[in-house]
Amino acid sequence: MIRAHRKRVATGNAEDLADLVQLRAELDEAINEGARALHDGTADHPGLSWTEIASVLGVSRQAARQRFGGAA
């Protein structure tokens, strides 16, 4: 889907560029919510540490905490 939009944008379709920007915003929101949920955990599953989340993302613990540890 992303590749198809990229190709259409390259041929001059500005609407597809707007779609890609919206998709990026939605994906960023989903990533942020997912990381916070993994850290917070549930009654059945304890939360992961920022170190564990950072390891999966390939960033430092500090970077993960700064990006995802803010107010929900």
Buried (B, 14 or more C-beta within 10 A) or exposed (E): EEEEBEEBBEEEEEEBBEBBEEEEEEEEEEEBEEBBBBBEEEEEEEBBBBEBBBBEBEBEBEEBBEBBBEEE
